[in-house]
């Protein structure tokens, strides 16, 4: 599978809807989002989400709400395709996900710009 791809499906001030395709092992490190509530819906493959310290294994057809201000991390345990709905979107988040995507090497900068605080590992 190719590197992670993010396609902006729809966006306005109220929400942003993304389709994400990612190879196994791709993920977001532990973080807290302070601005948006997020729902992820797995379309293909499997995704592990750790939410407030509790692991959730999501398979195709399953969704999970990720409330703002709740510690979380996400990892593709297989090649995965998912929808991500974030609300409210806000101009900064919309700009971050518009092509061309920012360099993933700048992850800490991207997380901060999107109102996310990176955390140490969520698992004991």
WOTA-V176621 format. One line per field, one symbol per residue. phi: phi as a letter, one per 40 degrees, with the letter a starting at -180 (. if undefined). psi: psi as a letter, one per 20 degrees, with the letter a starting at -180 (. if undefined). A space follows every 50 residues. Layout:
phi = ???
psi = ???
This chain:
phi = .cddbbbccaaaccabbbbbbacdgcabcdabccbbcbbbbccagbbbbb bfgbcbcbbdgbbacbccgbdaabaccadbbabbbbaccgccccccbccc ccccccdcccccccgbbcbcdcbc
psi = qrrppppogqqahhrppqpppqrpiqrprprppihqqqppophqbqpppo okipqpoprpiqrppnqqjppqqppoirpqprqopppqgqhggghhjpqq qqpihkgggggghjkqpprrqiq.
